[in-house]
């Protein structure tokens, strides 16, 4: 099983960022206002919590989640995300996020082939949960909207392609 020592500091930071990037790509594809943004953000946090507490979580996923729970891990991820995305507009942010996930996929294939499939599937699940977290469109409180918009569906397909899952 791969762990933190299997990666350079920069590579590990990319892995730490990847769960947030998986959610950001979907959120940027079809921004759904403040309430939707909050719901979608909570979906990513829930995925981290579930991975941390589940006995069946892949070892590399658990190592990333454990490191992310430390202040050092969160700082590394936050600083990396700022550097990558701080000046991006939503459409540009989505494309940069997809590219980042493509790079993470290649990194996992190269350095952690035994863990790659489980880690990529986890990232894809985060993006799916994010897409399903808030109703898109419709009127007040999302009444009459759809669970996953066409833009989110297209982004989920792009994420699957980038991750090769």
MOFENSUL-V446151 format. One record per residue. N is the residue number from 1. RES is the residue in one small letter. SS is DSSP state (A for helix, B for strand, O for the rest). PSI is psi in whole degrees, -180 to 180 (* if undefined). D_LAST is the distance of its C-alpha to the last C-alpha in whole Angstrom. Layout:
{{N RES SS PSI D_LAST} {N RES SS PSI D_LAST}}
//
This chain:
{{1 x O 136 20} {2 x O 152 20} {3 x O -170 21} {4 x A -36 23} {5 x A -11 25} {6 x A -8 23} {7 x O 154 22} {8 x O 168 25} {9 x A -43 26} {10 x A -41 24} {11 x A -42 21} {12 x A -40 21} {13 x A -40 22} {14 x A -40 19} {15 x A -40 17} {16 x A -37 19} {17 x A -28 19} {18 x A -37 15} {19 x A -38 15} {20 x A -38 18} {21 x A -37 16} {22 x A -39 13} {23 x A -40 16} {24 x A -38 18} {25 x A -44 16} {26 x A -44 16} {27 x A -42 20} {28 x A -26 21} {29 x A -35 20} {30 x O 78 22} {31 x O 135 25} {32 x O 34 26} {33 x A 176 29} {34 x A -49 30} {35 x A -43 30} {36 x A -40 26} {37 x A -43 26} {38 x A -46 27} {39 x A -43 25} {40 x A -36 22} {41 x A -42 23} {42 x A -33 24} {43 x A -42 20} {44 x A -42 19} {45 x A -38 22} {46 x A -40 22} {47 x A -39 18} {48 x A -44 20} {49 x A -44 23} {50 x A -42 21} {51 x A -36 19} {52 x A -31 22} {53 x A -13 24} {54 x O 134 22} {55 x O -21 23} {56 x O 5 19} {57 x O 135 18} {58 x O 145 16} {59 x A -41 19} {60 x A -40 17} {61 x A -47 16} {62 x A -38 20} {63 x A -42 21} {64 x A -47 20} {65 x A -42 21} {66 x A -45 24} {67 x A -37 25} {68 x A -28 24} {69 x O -11 26} {70 x O 154 29} {71 x A -35 31} {72 x A -44 30} {73 x A -45 26} {74 x A -40 27} {75 x A -43 29} {76 x A -45 27} {77 x A -46 24} {78 x A -47 26} {79 x A -39 28} {80 x A -42 25} {81 x A -41 24} {82 x A -45 27} {83 x A -38 27} {84 x A -35 24} {85 x A -4 25} {86 x O -34 28} {87 x O 16 30} {88 x O 142 27} {89 x O 161 27} {90 x A -47 24} {91 x A -41 23} {92 x A -40 23} {93 x A -44 22} {94 x A -47 18} {95 x A -40 18} {96 x A -38 19} {97 x A -44 16} {98 x A -43 13} {99 x A -41 15} {100 x A -41 15} {101 x A -35 12} {102 x A -42 11} {103 x A -40 14} {104 x A -41 13} {105 x A -47 10} {106 x A -40 12} {107 x A -46 15} {108 x A -43 13} {109 x A -38 12} {110 x A -42 16} {111 x A -16 17} {112 x O 57 16} {113 x A -31 14} {114 x A -23 15} {115 x A -11 13} {116 x A -49 10} {117 x A -46 8} {118 x A -40 10} {119 x A -45 10} {120 x A -39 7} {121 x A -40 7} {122 x A -45 10} {123 x A -40 10} {124 x A -38 8} {125 x A -37 11} {126 x A -45 13} {127 x A -38 12} {128 x A -45 13} {129 x A -38 16} {130 x A -45 17} {131 x A -35 17} {132 x A -5 19} {133 x A -33 21} {134 x O 140 24} {135 x O 136 25} {136 x B 137 25} {137 x O -166 28} {138 x O -174 31} {139 x O -149 34} {140 x A 132 36} {141 x A 22 33} {142 x A 11 31} {143 x O 128 33} {144 x O 2 32} {145 x O -173 28} {146 x B 152 25} {147 x O -45 22} {148 x O 119 19} {149 x O 166 21} {150 x A -39 20} {151 x A -40 19} {152 x A -40 17} {153 x A -43 15} {154 x A -40 15} {155 x A -39 14} {156 x A -39 11} {157 x A -40 10} {158 x A -41 10} {159 x A -45 9} {160 x A -42 5} {161 x A -45 7} {162 x A -39 8} {163 x A -11 6} {164 x O 46 4} {165 x O * 0}}
//
